[in-house]
Amino acid sequence: MSTRSEHQAVVERAVAEYRERHPRLVEATGRYIEMVQELLDDAGINYLSVSGRTKSVESFKGKAERLVDGVPLHPNPIEDITDAIGVRVITYVQADVTAVADLLAQELAVLDDRDLGLETARAGRWGYTSRHLLVAVDASRVVPPAYEPLLRLAASVQLRTVLQHAWAEFEHDIRYKGSVPEEYASDLDRRFTLAAGLLELADREFSAIRDRLQVAIPAEPEPEPHEPPAGRQIGSQDLARFLASKYSDAGWSRTDHYDWISGLLRELDITDVETLDSVLAPIDSADVTARMGYKYPPGAVRRLDDALLASFGARYAELEGNAHRRAALESRLTKLRG
């Protein structure tokens, strides 16, 4: 039997096994997306979207068959092809890509970490920019029952800013889903390179804008005098401005998270920023953050979440709006109490 035919036999066995595994991998992909989103939401890291896909059987077969100089690129396809489960996180600015990577490194086992943008920059070029992590659920930790099926399954996680994602998707569509006439190829290469450089500059400017806004927060508006006390709740924009001033070194959080934690404040009968400020005044925020042992910069809403937990203790964990995460809050409360 020739080497080529031997490889084809290996591929056929691997494809048959992958086809059998595929339904379980589809379910696992959904759980990985859910887990990553929960981690980001709980950490208060701002992001645009979390999505994912399971590699199709046909795509797996194509990758398994790939040769380089006549040698199989993946001699053992089932073990060597590690992106069967793919998760993509898109953030607004580069600092949040780093924050997400740091968070995943804290919460999961990172088997591989490649910053392709950094590799491109070191080569003195502009082009594809994305950070790729290969992660797995850390078997040494206790995991919720819902995530136990993930214990023996790794996932490939792509981290990009929205601008990096736009470039990568457009470039992929042009190069791989369309036909580029040979006479246009060099000009298109130049234009893609130019666009990549401009988008890198735009990413830096967006980061600078966010940093500038965090130290230039407008004054809090006065509450509406006619608003009935029973219906009052701190508005998300008012809360965002207050937290940006209170935790000037913290990153922004998702817009819906300000609404969510404002609802928790209402459960605590905190319906204006003046009352909230007085509640937070005795809390040593730096000490709270140190006790939590973060390896990533927690966002503003997470900082407030920690401060409220430190202030109200078990009462905060038992709020109706915290029912879905009571166990996690009790674990964090144990950290706070040392």
PADODREN-116901 format. One record per residue (C-alpha): x, y, z; residue number from 1. Coordinates in Angstrom, 3 decimals, always signed. Last residue first. Layout:
{pt {X; Y; Z}; NUM};
...
//
This chain:
{pt {-10.508; +36.151; +53.616}; 338};
{pt {-13.950; +37.688; +54.004}; 337};
{pt {-13.810; +38.986; +50.460}; 336};
{pt {-12.816; +35.581; +49.106}; 335};
{pt {-15.768; +33.923; +50.884}; 334};
{pt {-18.040; +36.573; +49.376}; 333};
{pt {-16.748; +35.593; +45.935}; 332};
{pt {-17.830; +31.981; +46.523}; 331};
{pt {-21.226; +33.144; +47.779}; 330};
{pt {-21.558; +35.290; +44.659}; 329};
{pt {-20.808; +32.316; +42.403}; 328};
{pt {-23.415; +30.183; +44.215}; 327};
{pt {-26.037; +32.923; +43.920}; 326};
{pt {-25.579; +33.378; +40.181}; 325};
{pt {-29.044; +32.760; +38.722}; 324};
{pt {-30.842; +34.101; +41.818}; 323};
{pt {-29.006; +37.421; +41.657}; 322};
{pt {-31.992; +39.514; +40.519}; 321};
{pt {-34.043; +38.130; +43.420}; 320};
{pt {-31.481; +39.420; +45.898}; 319};
{pt {-29.882; +36.695; +48.030}; 318};
{pt {-26.276; +37.530; +47.156}; 317};
{pt {-26.848; +41.153; +48.224}; 316};
{pt {-28.246; +40.157; +51.602}; 315};
{pt {-25.352; +37.733; +52.073}; 314};
{pt {-22.825; +40.576; +52.113}; 313};
{pt {-24.301; +44.078; +51.925}; 312};
{pt {-21.167; +46.252; +51.686}; 311};
{pt {-18.636; +43.788; +50.293}; 310};
{pt {-21.181; +42.415; +47.818}; 309};
{pt {-22.075; +45.978; +46.829}; 308};
{pt {-18.384; +46.744; +46.292}; 307};
{pt {-17.861; +43.597; +44.200}; 306};
{pt {-20.814; +44.429; +41.936}; 305};
{pt {-19.585; +48.020; +41.652}; 304};
{pt {-16.184; +46.809; +40.463}; 303};
{pt {-17.913; +44.339; +38.107}; 302};
{pt {-19.965; +47.223; +36.674}; 301};
{pt {-16.823; +49.283; +36.094}; 300};
{pt {-14.899; +46.534; +34.340}; 299};
{pt {-12.369; +44.237; +35.971}; 298};
{pt {-8.770; +44.548; +34.717}; 297};
{pt {-7.441; +40.990; +34.311}; 296};
{pt {-5.537; +38.719; +36.696}; 295};
{pt {-8.052; +39.420; +39.446}; 294};
{pt {-7.177; +38.330; +42.960}; 293};
{pt {-10.595; +39.038; +44.483}; 292};
{pt {-8.890; +40.213; +47.662}; 291};
{pt {-6.907; +42.781; +45.656}; 290};
{pt {-10.091; +44.155; +44.075}; 289};
{pt {-11.706; +44.549; +47.497}; 288};
{pt {-8.584; +46.219; +48.890}; 287};
{pt {-8.467; +48.709; +46.018}; 286};
{pt {-12.173; +49.474; +46.435}; 285};
{pt {-11.887; +50.281; +50.130}; 284};
{pt {-15.602; +50.516; +50.890}; 283};
{pt {-16.694; +53.207; +53.377}; 282};
{pt {-17.831; +55.612; +50.592}; 281};
{pt {-19.740; +53.015; +48.563}; 280};
{pt {-23.045; +53.404; +50.401}; 279};
{pt {-22.726; +57.207; +50.421}; 278};
{pt {-22.087; +57.246; +46.665}; 277};
{pt {-25.092; +55.007; +46.057}; 276};
{pt {-27.312; +57.363; +48.019}; 275};
{pt {-26.097; +60.327; +45.949}; 274};
{pt {-26.384; +58.300; +42.754}; 273};
{pt {-30.122; +57.830; +43.133}; 272};
{pt {-32.478; +54.866; +43.525}; 271};
{pt {-30.769; +52.674; +46.117}; 270};
{pt {-33.654; +50.759; +47.699}; 269};
{pt {-31.562; +47.530; +47.669}; 268};
{pt {-33.892; +46.024; +45.054}; 267};
{pt {-33.422; +49.299; +43.139}; 266};
{pt {-29.680; +48.712; +43.202}; 265};
{pt {-30.221; +45.271; +41.676}; 264};
{pt {-32.218; +46.884; +38.865}; 263};
{pt {-29.388; +49.362; +38.297}; 262};
{pt {-27.145; +46.308; +38.024}; 261};
{pt {-29.073; +45.093; +34.992}; 260};
{pt {-29.405; +48.461; +33.285}; 259};
{pt {-25.655; +49.050; +33.590}; 258};
{pt {-25.085; +45.505; +32.308}; 257};
{pt {-27.166; +46.213; +29.197}; 256};
{pt {-24.655; +48.840; +28.070}; 255};
{pt {-21.720; +46.435; +28.330}; 254};
{pt {-18.980; +47.528; +30.712}; 253};
{pt {-16.389; +50.255; +30.368}; 252};
{pt {-12.894; +49.704; +31.672}; 251};
{pt {-11.783; +50.574; +35.169}; 250};
{pt {-9.117; +53.143; +36.087}; 249};
{pt {-11.641; +55.951; +36.640}; 248};
{pt {-13.607; +53.870; +39.119}; 247};
{pt {-15.812; +56.510; +40.779}; 246};
{pt {-15.854; +58.860; +37.780}; 245};
{pt {-16.574; +56.133; +35.249}; 244};
{pt {-19.001; +54.666; +37.768}; 243};
{pt {-20.994; +57.905; +37.992}; 242};
{pt {-21.070; +58.412; +34.243}; 241};
{pt {-22.235; +54.842; +33.634}; 240};
{pt {-24.859; +55.153; +36.384}; 239};
{pt {-26.283; +58.306; +34.831}; 238};
{pt {-26.325; +56.635; +31.417}; 237};
{pt {-28.003; +53.510; +32.819}; 236};
{pt {-30.662; +55.490; +34.656}; 235};
{pt {-30.811; +55.093; +38.438}; 234};
{pt {-34.223; +53.753; +39.295}; 233};
{pt {-37.310; +55.523; +40.515}; 232};
{pt {-40.736; +53.971; +40.340}; 231};
{pt {-41.568; +53.955; +44.054}; 230};
{pt {-40.062; +57.438; +44.556}; 229};
{pt {-42.501; +59.050; +42.085}; 228};
{pt {-40.703; +61.243; +39.519}; 227};
{pt {-41.738; +64.884; +39.835}; 226};
{pt {-38.307; +66.148; +40.901}; 225};
{pt {-36.458; +64.518; +37.956}; 224};
{pt {-33.026; +63.659; +39.291}; 223};
{pt {-30.266; +66.261; +38.871}; 222};
{pt {-27.757; +65.454; +36.173}; 221};
{pt {-24.368; +64.077; +37.215}; 220};
{pt {-21.449; +66.162; +36.016}; 219};
{pt {-19.743; +65.275; +32.788}; 218};
{pt {-16.981; +62.623; +32.743}; 217};
{pt {-13.642; +63.640; +31.317}; 216};
{pt {-11.209; +61.039; +32.641}; 215};
{pt {-12.997; +58.020; +31.175}; 214};
{pt {-13.767; +59.974; +28.030}; 213};
{pt {-10.068; +60.330; +27.249}; 212};
{pt {-9.435; +56.601; +27.640}; 211};
{pt {-12.377; +55.794; +25.363}; 210};
{pt {-11.207; +58.230; +22.718}; 209};
{pt {-7.628; +56.932; +22.939}; 208};
{pt {-8.840; +53.358; +22.448}; 207};
{pt {-10.907; +54.444; +19.437}; 206};
{pt {-7.830; +56.236; +18.078}; 205};
{pt {-5.685; +53.123; +18.448}; 204};
{pt {-8.271; +50.995; +16.632}; 203};
{pt {-8.428; +53.644; +13.876}; 202};
{pt {-4.642; +53.446; +13.429}; 201};
{pt {-4.850; +49.665; +13.121}; 200};
{pt {-7.708; +50.154; +10.671}; 199};
{pt {-5.573; +52.455; +8.527}; 198};
{pt {-2.707; +49.956; +8.467}; 197};
{pt {-5.023; +47.091; +7.511}; 196};
{pt {-6.594; +49.216; +4.766}; 195};
{pt {-3.157; +49.939; +3.280}; 194};
{pt {-2.269; +46.254; +3.320}; 193};
{pt {-5.593; +45.347; +1.686}; 192};
{pt {-4.947; +47.998; -0.964}; 191};
{pt {-1.443; +46.712; -1.706}; 190};
{pt {-2.648; +43.125; -2.005}; 189};
{pt {-5.482; +44.319; -4.258}; 188};
{pt {-2.972; +46.032; -6.552}; 187};
{pt {-0.812; +42.898; -6.680}; 186};
{pt {-3.796; +40.652; -7.506}; 185};
{pt {-5.451; +42.817; -10.181}; 184};
{pt {-3.688; +41.335; -13.241}; 183};
{pt {-4.245; +37.825; -11.883}; 182};
{pt {-8.012; +38.246; -11.827}; 181};
{pt {-9.397; +37.773; -8.294}; 180};
{pt {-12.158; +35.172; -8.078}; 179};
{pt {-14.584; +35.181; -5.192}; 178};
{pt {-15.140; +33.194; -2.021}; 177};
{pt {-11.543; +32.770; -0.917}; 176};
{pt {-9.762; +36.039; -1.615}; 175};
{pt {-12.635; +38.520; -1.603}; 174};
{pt {-14.693; +36.909; +1.144}; 173};
{pt {-11.649; +36.331; +3.338}; 172};
{pt {-10.475; +39.932; +2.943}; 171};
{pt {-13.927; +41.210; +3.876}; 170};
{pt {-14.148; +38.959; +6.929}; 169};
{pt {-10.626; +39.728; +8.137}; 168};
{pt {-10.981; +43.497; +7.685}; 167};
{pt {-14.356; +43.653; +9.474}; 166};
{pt {-13.052; +41.460; +12.302}; 165};
{pt {-10.030; +43.684; +12.881}; 164};
{pt {-12.397; +46.653; +13.030}; 163};
{pt {-14.715; +44.927; +15.526}; 162};
{pt {-11.760; +44.036; +17.710}; 161};
{pt {-10.624; +40.454; +17.632}; 160};
{pt {-10.340; +37.335; +19.828}; 159};
{pt {-10.590; +33.899; +18.216}; 158};
{pt {-11.153; +30.934; +20.545}; 157};
{pt {-10.336; +27.361; +19.499}; 156};
{pt {-12.068; +24.906; +21.799}; 155};
{pt {-10.795; +21.788; +23.574}; 154};
{pt {-12.982; +18.840; +24.590}; 153};
{pt {-12.288; +16.384; +27.406}; 152};
{pt {-13.892; +18.372; +30.245}; 151};
{pt {-16.595; +19.886; +28.045}; 150};
{pt {-19.308; +17.386; +29.075}; 149};
{pt {-18.860; +18.697; +32.676}; 148};
{pt {-20.101; +22.145; +31.670}; 147};
{pt {-23.729; +21.848; +32.759}; 146};
{pt {-22.636; +20.130; +36.002}; 145};
{pt {-20.841; +23.314; +37.102}; 144};
{pt {-17.060; +22.876; +37.238}; 143};
{pt {-14.826; +21.974; +40.171}; 142};
{pt {-11.273; +22.652; +39.154}; 141};
{pt {-8.373; +20.296; +38.336}; 140};
{pt {-9.998; +19.348; +35.008}; 139};
{pt {-9.457; +22.869; +33.674}; 138};
{pt {-11.961; +23.292; +30.851}; 137};
{pt {-9.984; +23.567; +27.645}; 136};
{pt {-8.573; +26.426; +25.631}; 135};
{pt {-6.767; +26.985; +22.335}; 134};
{pt {-6.321; +30.728; +22.001}; 133};
{pt {-6.083; +32.741; +18.799}; 132};
{pt {-5.488; +36.480; +18.798}; 131};
{pt {-6.393; +38.230; +15.575}; 130};
{pt {-4.819; +40.650; +13.125}; 129};
{pt {-4.506; +39.789; +9.443}; 128};
{pt {-2.465; +42.408; +7.612}; 127};
{pt {+0.226; +44.979; +8.174}; 126};
{pt {+3.908; +44.114; +7.846}; 125};
{pt {+7.224; +44.578; +9.625}; 124};
{pt {+7.610; +40.883; +10.460}; 123};
{pt {+7.211; +41.776; +14.120}; 122};
{pt {+3.897; +43.435; +13.222}; 121};
{pt {+2.570; +40.264; +11.589}; 120};
{pt {+3.535; +38.170; +14.615}; 119};
{pt {+1.887; +40.705; +16.913}; 118};
{pt {-1.294; +40.579; +14.854}; 117};
{pt {-1.177; +36.784; +14.907}; 116};
{pt {-1.175; +36.699; +18.701}; 115};
{pt {-0.928; +32.976; +19.291}; 114};
{pt {-1.876; +31.287; +22.581}; 113};
{pt {-1.907; +27.508; +23.011}; 112};
{pt {-3.140; +25.044; +25.636}; 111};
{pt {-4.814; +27.641; +27.838}; 110};
{pt {-6.544; +25.908; +30.775}; 109};
{pt {-9.600; +27.902; +31.748}; 108};
{pt {-10.636; +30.589; +34.260}; 107};
{pt {-7.485; +32.662; +34.633}; 106};
{pt {-6.261; +32.249; +31.065}; 105};
{pt {-9.781; +33.028; +29.851}; 104};
{pt {-9.740; +36.264; +31.848}; 103};
{pt {-6.321; +37.288; +30.531}; 102};
{pt {-7.427; +36.689; +26.940}; 101};
{pt {-10.614; +38.695; +27.531}; 100};
{pt {-8.640; +41.590; +29.034}; 99};
{pt {-6.167; +41.553; +26.139}; 98};
{pt {-8.991; +41.736; +23.599}; 97};
{pt {-10.510; +44.468; +25.799}; 96};
{pt {-7.379; +46.583; +25.459}; 95};
{pt {-7.661; +46.241; +21.671}; 94};
{pt {-10.978; +48.091; +21.475}; 93};
{pt {-14.617; +47.247; +20.675}; 92};
{pt {-14.626; +43.529; +21.318}; 91};
{pt {-15.463; +40.519; +19.158}; 90};
{pt {-15.274; +37.067; +20.741}; 89};
{pt {-15.242; +34.047; +18.426}; 88};
{pt {-15.672; +30.429; +19.503}; 87};
{pt {-14.687; +27.407; +17.415}; 86};
{pt {-15.168; +23.744; +18.236}; 85};
{pt {-13.556; +21.456; +15.646}; 84};
{pt {-10.531; +23.775; +15.855}; 83};
{pt {-7.981; +21.307; +17.204}; 82};
{pt {-7.207; +19.179; +14.155}; 81};
{pt {-4.228; +17.110; +15.345}; 80};
{pt {-6.018; +14.593; +17.558}; 79};
{pt {-8.766; +13.437; +15.187}; 78};
{pt {-6.527; +14.125; +12.176}; 77};
{pt {-3.573; +11.930; +13.163}; 76};
{pt {-1.034; +12.651; +10.416}; 75};
{pt {-2.311; +16.250; +10.110}; 74};
{pt {-0.203; +18.124; +7.517}; 73};
{pt {+0.225; +14.894; +5.578}; 72};
{pt {+3.511; +14.962; +3.592}; 71};
{pt {+3.518; +15.446; -0.201}; 70};
{pt {+5.220; +18.813; +0.020}; 69};
{pt {+2.490; +19.900; +2.427}; 68};
{pt {-0.624; +17.715; +2.286}; 67};
{pt {-4.211; +18.435; +3.342}; 66};
{pt {-6.565; +15.475; +3.556}; 65};
{pt {-7.514; +16.085; +7.197}; 64};
{pt {-8.345; +19.719; +6.443}; 63};
{pt {-10.700; +18.796; +3.625}; 62};
{pt {-12.323; +16.064; +5.720}; 61};
{pt {-12.875; +18.437; +8.655}; 60};
{pt {-14.498; +20.966; +6.308}; 59};
{pt {-16.779; +18.244; +4.910}; 58};
{pt {-17.735; +17.068; +8.416}; 57};
{pt {-18.573; +20.624; +9.397}; 56};
{pt {-16.495; +22.471; +11.989}; 55};
{pt {-18.753; +23.532; +14.861}; 54};
{pt {-19.430; +27.246; +15.043}; 53};
{pt {-19.264; +30.095; +17.505}; 52};
{pt {-20.469; +33.489; +18.619}; 51};
{pt {-19.739; +36.013; +21.349}; 50};
{pt {-20.569; +39.612; +20.501}; 49};
{pt {-19.737; +43.282; +21.023}; 48};
{pt {-17.677; +43.118; +24.171}; 47};
{pt {-17.188; +45.058; +27.408}; 46};
{pt {-15.675; +43.131; +30.295}; 45};
{pt {-17.904; +43.093; +33.381}; 44};
{pt {-16.283; +39.952; +34.766}; 43};
{pt {-19.631; +38.196; +35.197}; 42};
{pt {-20.620; +39.097; +31.655}; 41};
{pt {-17.307; +37.904; +30.255}; 40};
{pt {-17.428; +34.597; +32.137}; 39};
{pt {-21.087; +34.048; +31.247}; 38};
{pt {-20.349; +34.713; +27.578}; 37};
{pt {-17.470; +32.237; +27.629}; 36};
{pt {-19.671; +29.581; +29.253}; 35};
{pt {-22.599; +30.052; +26.861}; 34};
{pt {-20.345; +29.899; +23.809}; 33};
{pt {-18.659; +26.775; +25.215}; 32};
{pt {-22.050; +25.190; +25.899}; 31};
{pt {-23.215; +25.827; +22.345}; 30};
{pt {-20.012; +24.330; +20.981}; 29};
{pt {-20.504; +21.268; +23.188}; 28};
{pt {-23.914; +20.614; +21.629}; 27};
{pt {-22.444; +20.808; +18.131}; 26};
{pt {-19.545; +18.583; +19.249}; 25};
{pt {-21.983; +15.925; +20.475}; 24};
{pt {-23.745; +15.944; +17.106}; 23};
{pt {-20.360; +15.698; +15.301}; 22};
{pt {-18.877; +12.726; +17.135}; 21};
{pt {-20.159; +10.105; +14.677}; 20};
{pt {-19.113; +12.225; +11.703}; 19};
{pt {-15.704; +12.700; +13.345}; 18};
{pt {-15.229; +8.926; +13.664}; 17};
{pt {-16.109; +8.376; +10.006}; 16};
{pt {-13.862; +11.284; +8.999}; 15};
{pt {-10.959; +9.849; +11.010}; 14};
{pt {-11.352; +6.404; +9.446}; 13};
{pt {-11.469; +7.912; +5.947}; 12};
{pt {-8.460; +10.130; +6.655}; 11};
{pt {-6.357; +7.226; +7.899}; 10};
{pt {-7.268; +5.243; +4.762}; 9};
{pt {-6.306; +8.230; +2.611}; 8};
{pt {-2.961; +8.424; +4.408}; 7};
{pt {-2.277; +4.789; +3.654}; 6};
{pt {-3.248; +5.391; +0.026}; 5};
{pt {-0.729; +8.233; -0.202}; 4};
{pt {+2.010; +6.206; +1.487}; 3};
{pt {+1.448; +3.395; -0.982}; 2};
{pt {+0.000; +0.000; +0.000}; 1};
//
